Amino acid sequence: MEYINLGRTGLKVSRICLGTMTYGSSQWRAWVLDKEESWPFFRRAIELGINFFDTADMYSLGMSEEITGGALREYSRREEVVIATKVFFPMGKSPNQRGLSRLHILQAIDDSLRRLGTDYVDLYQIHRYDPQTPIEETLEALHEVVKAGKARYIGASSMYAWQFAQALYLSDQHGWTRFASMQNHYNLVYREEEREMMPLCRAEGIGVIPWSPLARGFLTGGRKREGYGDTTRARTDDYAQNMYYQEADFEIAGRVAELAGRRDVSPARIALAWLLHQPAVTSPIVGASKMQHLEEAVAALEVQLSAEELKFLEERYQPHPVLGHS
């Protein structure tokens, strides 16, 4: 395993982050693994040297945090792992049980810590931008969370670059804790982030931890133009169905598969290797519902792509509408 600083911070994280949306309750999503099926993935991740784990309060409505916390207590010591969680999406029917108000953030961090079974999280992230709450209110509340010792660092997720730049400017202006990371939507079939967000992150020393690095399985070669695919995830993941499946997307997936065949490796290794070659990318967040998914993600660190291979993978890209901000 390789380790890298999260942006300009001194925090060392593994170059592969295990995302835990896959672990929680199958009643929440049909493709989600329940506790007994989930724990072996945490054990194997620790064995492979992964120290970075990303969850969110809304995953299985809190159960993912409970499973993540329990498994990490079983297989590691608290000081050995980096735990990240997120706040924004609804956690109840009340209008105040969602968003990025001071009220909700201060309640949500306590709820997440209780479910995780820890006194602090290493990285506390806003899951989306909240246009209904002044960004100053959100930033000051996050600063208080850090000063209270409940989070070591804060991070952001999908938003427009101007919104992120504004947040960074206001944090500097007021002396509030600055965002250390950006968890954005970025992969071979969705590269709109390269226009503004990625250059901004490089200039500001922000660690980039992309979500959906394999386009929710699209880049592994298991998706079809008709019927979406054979797995439960492929058939029922309407979020992915609304983001990908353009003709150019299939051309790129085909090139990933072609290069994987030449290299005698899996398409997942090639797609992740491409992402790991991109400037500012710290740790792609990888989901794993089969143990081989986890093994392949770590093996991607060994794949070095030439300039010609990078061009081969990239040149068929077609612009997309902005996706993943909501």
C-alpha positions in Angstrom: 0.0 0.0 0.0 1.1 3.6 -0.7 0.3 6.5 1.6 -0.1 10.2 0.8 -0.8 13.4 2.6 -4.4 14.6 2.3 -3.8 17.8 0.4 -1.6 20.2 2.3 -2.4 18.6 5.7 -0.1 16.3 7.6 -2.7 13.5 7.6 -1.5 10.4 5.9 -4.1 8.3 4.1 -3.9 5.2 1.9 -4.1 5.8 -1.8 -7.2 3.6 -1.9 -10.1 4.6 0.4 -12.8 2.0 1.2 -16.3 3.6 0.7 -18.9 2.0 2.9 -22.2 2.8 1.2 -22.3 -0.8 0.2 -22.4 -1.9 3.9 -25.6 -1.4 5.9 -29.1 -2.7 5.3 -30.4 -4.5 2.2 -33.8 -2.9 3.1 -32.3 0.5 2.2 -31.0 -0.6 -1.2 -31.3 -4.1 -2.6 -27.5 -4.3 -3.4 -26.4 -3.3 0.1 -24.7 -6.0 2.2 -25.9 -6.6 5.8 -23.6 -6.7 8.8 -22.5 -10.3 8.6 -21.6 -10.0 4.9 -19.9 -6.6 5.4 -17.4 -7.2 8.2 -15.0 -9.4 6.2 -14.4 -6.5 3.8 -13.1 -4.3 6.7 -10.8 -7.1 7.9 -9.3 -7.6 4.4 -9.0 -3.8 3.8 -6.9 -3.6 7.0 -4.8 -6.5 5.9 -4.2 -4.8 2.6 -2.9 -1.7 4.3 -6.0 0.5 3.7 -6.3 3.0 6.6 -8.9 5.3 5.0 -12.7 4.6 5.4 -15.5 6.9 4.1 -19.1 6.6 5.3 -22.0 9.0 5.7 -24.9 9.4 8.1 -27.5 8.8 5.3 -26.1 5.5 4.1 -28.7 3.0 5.3 -29.9 5.8 7.5 -27.1 5.4 10.0 -26.5 1.7 9.9 -23.4 2.0 7.7 -21.8 4.2 10.3 -22.7 1.6 13.0 -21.2 -1.2 10.9 -18.1 0.8 10.0 -17.4 1.7 13.6 -18.0 -1.8 14.9 -15.8 -3.5 12.3 -12.9 -1.0 12.7 -13.0 -1.5 16.5 -12.8 -5.2 16.0 -10.0 -5.2 13.4 -7.8 -2.2 14.2 -6.9 0.4 16.8 -8.5 3.8 16.6 -5.2 5.6 16.1 -4.4 3.4 13.1 -7.4 4.3 10.9 -8.7 7.5 9.3 -12.5 7.6 9.6 -14.5 10.1 7.4 -18.2 10.7 7.5 -20.6 13.2 6.0 -23.6 15.4 6.8 -26.4 17.0 4.6 -29.0 14.5 3.5 -32.3 13.9 5.4 -32.1 11.8 8.6 -35.7 12.3 9.6 -39.0 13.9 8.6 -38.4 17.2 10.3 -37.2 20.0 8.0 -34.3 20.6 10.5 -33.0 17.0 10.2 -31.3 17.8 7.0 -29.1 20.4 5.3 -26.1 22.4 6.7 -27.6 24.6 9.3 -25.8 25.1 12.6 -28.6 23.3 14.3 -28.4 20.2 12.1 -24.5 20.0 11.9 -24.1 20.2 15.7 -26.8 17.5 16.2 -25.6 15.3 13.3 -21.9 15.1 14.4 -23.0 13.9 17.8 -25.3 11.3 16.2 -22.5 10.1 13.9 -20.0 9.8 16.7 -22.5 7.8 18.7 -23.2 5.4 15.8 -19.5 5.1 15.0 -18.6 4.5 18.6 -15.7 7.0 18.7 -15.0 10.4 20.3 -14.0 12.0 17.0 -13.8 11.6 13.2 -10.7 12.4 11.3 -12.6 14.0 8.4 -16.1 15.5 8.6 -17.5 16.4 5.2 -20.5 18.3 3.9 -22.2 15.8 1.6 -23.5 18.5 -0.7 -23.8 22.3 -0.9 -26.8 23.8 0.8 -28.2 26.8 -1.0 -30.8 27.3 1.7 -28.3 28.0 4.4 -25.8 30.9 4.4 -22.3 29.4 3.8 -21.0 31.5 6.7 -23.3 29.7 9.1 -22.1 26.3 7.8 -18.4 27.2 8.0 -18.6 28.6 11.5 -20.5 25.5 12.7 -17.9 23.2 11.2 -15.1 25.3 12.8 -16.8 24.8 16.1 -17.0 21.0 15.5 -13.2 21.0 15.0 -12.5 23.2 18.0 -14.6 21.0 20.2 -12.4 18.1 19.2 -15.1 16.2 17.4 -13.4 16.3 14.0 -9.7 16.7 13.1 -10.3 18.0 9.5 -13.2 19.1 7.4 -14.0 18.3 3.8 -16.5 19.2 1.1 -18.2 17.3 -1.7 -19.8 17.9 -5.1 -20.5 21.6 -5.8 -19.5 24.2 -8.3 -15.9 25.5 -8.2 -17.1 29.1 -7.5 -19.0 27.8 -4.5 -15.9 26.0 -3.2 -13.7 29.0 -3.9 -16.1 31.2 -1.9 -16.0 28.8 1.0 -12.2 28.8 1.0 -12.0 32.6 0.8 -14.5 33.1 3.7 -12.7 30.5 5.9 -9.4 32.4 5.4 -11.1 35.8 5.9 -12.7 34.8 9.3 -9.9 32.5 10.5 -12.2 29.4 10.4 -11.0 25.9 9.8 -10.4 25.4 6.0 -11.6 22.6 3.9 -8.8 20.0 3.5 -10.5 17.8 0.8 -13.0 17.7 -2.0 -15.0 14.5 -2.6 -16.2 15.0 -6.2 -17.7 13.0 -9.0 -14.8 12.1 -11.3 -14.0 9.2 -13.5 -13.1 8.3 -17.1 -16.7 8.9 -18.4 -17.3 12.0 -16.3 -14.5 14.5 -16.5 -16.3 17.8 -16.2 -14.4 18.4 -12.9 -11.2 19.0 -15.0 -12.6 22.4 -16.3 -12.5 24.3 -12.9 -12.7 22.1 -9.8 -9.5 20.1 -10.3 -7.3 23.2 -11.1 -8.8 25.0 -8.1 -7.9 22.0 -5.8 -4.3 21.9 -7.2 -3.9 25.6 -6.7 -5.3 25.6 -3.1 -3.6 22.4 -1.9 -6.9 20.5 -1.5 -6.9 16.7 -1.4 -9.2 15.1 -4.0 -11.0 11.9 -3.1 -13.3 11.1 -6.0 -16.5 9.2 -5.6 -17.8 6.8 -8.2 -14.2 6.2 -9.6 -15.6 3.3 -11.7 -18.8 5.1 -12.6 -20.8 2.9 -10.3 -19.5 -0.2 -12.1 -20.0 1.2 -15.6 -16.2 1.1 -16.3 -15.9 -2.5 -15.3 -17.6 -3.7 -18.5 -20.7 -5.2 -16.9 -23.2 -2.6 -18.2 -25.4 -3.0 -21.3 -27.2 -0.7 -23.6 -30.4 -2.6 -23.1 -31.5 -3.7 -19.6 -28.5 -2.0 -18.0 -26.7 -5.2 -16.8 -27.0 -8.6 -15.1 -26.4 -7.7 -11.5 -28.9 -6.3 -9.0 -26.9 -3.1 -8.7 -26.9 -2.6 -12.5 -30.6 -3.2 -12.8 -31.7 -1.1 -9.8 -29.2 1.7 -9.7 -31.4 4.4 -11.2 -28.8 7.1 -10.1 -26.2 5.6 -12.4 -28.7 5.0 -15.1 -29.4 8.8 -15.2 -25.7 9.7 -15.3 -24.0 7.4 -17.7 -25.0 5.2 -20.7 -24.3 7.7 -23.5 -22.8 6.2 -26.6 -19.5 7.9 -25.9 -19.5 6.4 -22.4 -19.8 2.9 -23.9 -16.9 3.7 -26.3 -14.7 4.7 -23.4 -15.7 1.6 -21.5 -14.8 -0.5 -24.5 -11.3 1.1 -24.7 -10.8 0.4 -21.0 -11.7 -3.3 -21.7 -9.4 -3.3 -24.8 -6.4 -2.0 -22.9 -7.1 -4.3 -20.0 -7.0 -7.2 -22.4 -3.7 -6.0 -23.8 -2.3 -5.7 -20.2 -3.9 -9.0 -19.1 -5.5 -7.2 -16.1 -9.1 -6.3 -15.2 -10.9 -3.2 -16.6 -11.3 -2.0 -13.0 -7.5 -1.9 -12.6 -7.1 0.2 -15.7 -9.9 2.7 -14.9 -8.6 3.2 -11.3 -5.0 3.4 -12.6 -6.1 6.2 -14.9 -7.6 8.1 -12.0 -4.5 7.6 -9.8 -2.4 9.2 -12.6 -4.4 12.4 -12.4 -2.9 15.5 -10.7 -4.4 16.3 -7.3 -6.1 12.9 -6.9 -5.3 11.6 -3.4 -7.5 8.5 -2.9 -10.3 7.2 -5.0 -13.2 6.0 -2.9 -13.9 2.4 -3.9 -16.9 0.4 -3.1 -16.7 -3.4 -2.9 -19.5 -5.9 -2.8 -17.2 -8.8 -3.7 -13.8 -9.4 -2.3 -12.2 -9.4 -5.7 -13.3 -5.7 -6.1 -11.2 -4.8 -3.1 -8.2 -6.8 -4.3 -8.4 -5.3 -7.8 -8.6 -1.8 -6.4 -5.4 -2.2 -4.4 -3.7 -3.9 -7.4 -4.4 -0.8 -9.5 -1.6 0.9 -7.7 0.8 -1.3 -9.5 -0.4 -0.3 -13.0 1.7 2.4 -14.7 0.1 3.9 -17.8 2.1 5.4 -20.6 1.3 8.8 -22.2 0.0 6.9 -25.3 -2.3 4.7 -23.1 -3.6 7.7 -21.3 -4.5 9.4 -24.6 -6.1 6.2 -25.8 -8.4 6.1 -22.8 -9.2 9.8 -22.9 -9.6 10.9 -26.5 -13.2 9.6 -27.0 -14.6 11.7 -24.1 -17.7 13.8 -24.8 -18.9 16.6 -22.5 -21.7 15.8 -20.1 -24.1 18.0 -18.3 -23.1 18.7 -14.7 -23.9 15.6 -12.7 -23.8 14.7 -9.1 -24.4 18.0 -7.3 -27.7 17.0 -5.9 
